[in-house]
């Protein structure tokens, strides 16, 4: 073999290796499109939609299960949850719920799954492998947000009309405390050390920070954006970095994501994204944060280190939930 040909073979092999390595590092971003009845699948490296999954009616809350092999989405208007394979994107099965399921969360052990049912004031507990309902937990009116403590002991559900965060024993399914928060609470998010719960209030325009052990309110995050009226600042999605130093809050029709210093509860920066930013999802390495922008029908990509919005990706109509799989 000539030296030139050997060089060509080596270059091709190196290129193939780089492509394989590049693909191995890519994540799959699953985005539920509420008014198109689909899930858009985005490649986190190319930042392109690579597949579209057809779902039931009005897909909203979306999570991973079965060690990342399944993606589960609430088909709210069909009153059930649907399971799809994260590699093949094929339909796997349905899971039961109450009427109008909105947000699911998985126990830290991988089973069971808890889902808020907006129309019947219940959190339904489901065995994800058997596909059966274990029990229902009564909560406030219009349950939505679902947060699970890192140790798997406590579930927090928010009720939009009752304006409360309900603390539930994840094993006995008993309501152990209720904490009053601001109007229309949407998302409950535990810090990675389990010491705090952050609850967004869409109409109240704040995020309430609760001590997870004492269940006392220890602070609130307020938002002020020049040129944006208070009533347009509607906090919904909340995500906190693993190191606990920063929180990201989606501010709805303000079209901004707030970057919050968790030590001071002060906003460091507002990032301009798409229209009516709703929910947020980190890549597992926390290098990127994806936002669902409901009325501009796109997803914004935030570089977490530089705190810059780097790209907008068109998806289906009214993107709602987002989760990222390895």
N, C-alpha and C positions, 0 to 999 in steps of 0.2 A: 504494500500500500504506500502510495507516495506521501511525502510530508504534507503536501497541500490537502490531500484527501483526509489524512489523519486529523488535520486541523479542523476540517469541515465536520467530520464525525464528532469530534470533541465538542465543537460549538453547538451542534444539534443536541447532543446529550446534555450539555449544560443548560440549554434552553428548555428542554423537557423537564429537567430537574427543577428549574426555577418555576416553571408553570405548575408542576405538581405541588411544590412547597407553597406557592402562592395560593392555590386552591385549598390546600390543607388549612391555611390560616383564615380563610373566609368563613363568615357566619351567614346564617339564613335569617332574614328579618321577616316576620309574619305580621301583616297588617290587615285587620278586619275592616271591610268597607260596608258601613251600615246600610246605605241605600242602594248598593249594587249587588248585595248578597254574594260577596266574594271575599277571598283572602288573597292579597297580593304578596308574593314572595320576592324579596329583594336580596341580591348578593351584596354583602357588606363591603366587598373589595371593589367590584366594578360599579357599585351603587346603581345598578339597573334592575328593573323588574324582570325576573327570569321565569316566573310561572304565575298562573292565576288559578286558584282553587274555587270551585263553585260550592257554595254553602246553602244552608237553609235561610229563612227569612230574618232579616235584621241582625246580622252578626255584630256582637259588641265585645264583651270581655273575652280575653284570650290568654292562655297560659300554656306552659309545657308540662308534660307528665311522663311517667314511665321512663325515667332517666333520660329525658330529652328525646325519646323515640316518638312521642305523640305530641301534637298540638291540639288543645281542646278549646273550642269557641262556643260561646253562648249564642244559640239561634233564638233570640228573644221572642219573636212573634210566633215561633213554632213550639215554644214552651219546652225546650229541651237543649241539651248540649251535644255537640258533634265532635268526633275524634278523627284526626287525620294523621297519617304517617309523615314524619318530618323529612324523611329521605325520598320517598316515592311520591308524596303528596296525595296518595290514595286515601279514600274514605275507609275508616276502620269500623266504627260503630257509633250508635247514639248512646247518650247517658241521660238518665231521667233528672228532672228538676221540678221546682214548683212553677207557677205561672210567671212568665216574663223574667227569666233569669238574666242578670245583668253582669255581675262580676264574680268570677270564681277565684279560689286560691287553694293551693295544695298544702296538706300538712308536710312538715319538714321531713318526715319519714317516707314520703311518697304516696301515702294513702291514709285517710280518706281525702276527698275533695269537699270544700265548702262553697256554696254558691248563694248569693243574695237574690231573692225573688222580689222584684219591685212591686208586684201587684198583690201579694198576700201577707206582707209583714213577717216573713219567715226567712231564716237561713236554712237551706237544705244540706244535709250531710250525706254524701254519696260515696259508696265503695267503687273506685274507678275500675277495678278489675272484674268484680262480679256484676257491675252495672245495676246495683240495687240501692235504694234509699235506706240509710241507716236510721235517720231520725230528722225531725224538723225542730228548729230552735226559734221560739217567738222573739221578735225584736220590735223596734219602733216602726213608724209609718214610712214607707218607701225606702227599704234597705238598699244600700248600694255598695259603699267602699268595704274592702276586705283586706285586713292586714294580719299576718301571722308572725308571732314572736320567733326569733331565731332558735330558741330552745324547744319550740313546738308545744308550749304549754298554754298559750293564750291566743285567742282569735279576737280581733277587733272588727266590729261591723259598724258602719255609719248609717244613720237613718235620716234621709233628706228632709222630711217634714217634721219629725220629732226633734231635730237638731241635736242629736246625741251621738256619742261614740259608745257603743255597747261592748264591754269586756266580757268575753265568754271563755269558760274553761274548755279547752280543746278536746278533753277526754271525757268529762262528765256531761258536756253540752249544756251546762248551767250558766245563766247570766250572773256574773259576780259583781258587776258594777256598771253604772251609767254616768257618763261625763257630758255635761252640757257644753256645747261648742257654738260657734256662730252659725248664721243661717245657711241652710242647704249644704251640709257636709257631703263631700263626694269621695275623697280617697283617704285611706288610712295607711301610713307607711311607717314601719319600725326602723329605727337606726340599727346598724349591723351588730352593735353590742347589746341590743335589746333594751336599752335604758330609756329610750324615748319613743313616743308615737306622734307622728306629725299628721294632722287632719286638716285638709283643705276645706274652706267654706266658700262655695261658688257665689252666693248672694251676699254673704257677709264680707267677702273680699279680703279674707285673712287666712293664715294658717295657724292653727292652735297647736302648741307643743305640750304634750302631756308626759309627766313622769310615769313610766310604765309600772313601777312598783307601788307607788303611793296613789297613783291615778289622780293626781292633782295637776291642774294647769300651771305650767312653770313659765310660760311666755307665749307671745304671739308675734307672727311676722306680718308686717304691714307693707303695702305696696303703694308707690306714688310714681306715676310716669308723666312727664311733661307732655301736655297736649292730649292726654287721654283722660276722659271723665272717669270718676270713681266707679260708676255703674258698669263700665265696660271692662273693669279689672275683675275677672271671675276665675279664681284659682280652682284648678281641677287636679291634674296629674302631679304627683310628687315622687321624686326619686332622690335618694341620698347615697353618696359615694361610700364605698366599703370602708374607707379610712375615717368616715364620719365627719369630714371637714367641710364638705359642701353639699347643699341641697339644691335641686333644680325644681322649679315650680312652673307649670304651664298655666298661663293666665287668660285662656279663652279668647274672647273677641278683642282683647288688648293686643293680640298677635305678638306676644312676647313670652319668652321664658326667662324667669328671674333666677339669678344665681345668688344663693344665700349663704353667708358665713354662718355655720351652725353654732359657733361659739358665741357670737354676738347677736344672732338673729337679724342681722342687717343685710339688706340687698347690696351685693357688690356690683352687679351689672345686669342690664336687661338686654336680651338677645332677640333681635327682630326675626321672626319666623313667618310661616304661612298664616292664613286666616282661620280664626277660631281654633287655636291650638288646644288639644284636648288631653292626650295621654303621652307618656314618655317611656322609652325603653333603652337601657344600656346594652352595649355588647358585653360579653362576659369579661373581657379585659378592660372594660370601662374607657376605652379610647374614643368611642363614638357614642353619641346619644341621639336617638331617633324620636321625632315628634310627629304626632298625627294632627294634621290641620284640616278640620272638618269641612269648611266651606270653600277652601281653595283646592280641595281634592289632591293634596300632595303631602309628602313627608319631608321635613327638613332634617338635615344631618348636621349635628354639632360636634366639632372637634373639642373634646373635653379638656385637653391640656391647654390649648390656646384660647379656649372660650370663644370660638368663632363659628358662625354658620357657614358651612363649606359647600352645600349643595341642596337643591330642591328636586325631589323625585315625584313625578306624577304617578298616582295610583288610582284606585276606584273612587266611586262617589261616596263622600262623607267617611273618610277614614276615621276609625274610632279607637280601637285597641292596638297595641303593638307588643310583641315579645320576640326575643332574639335567641336562636338556637345555635349550638356549635356546629 
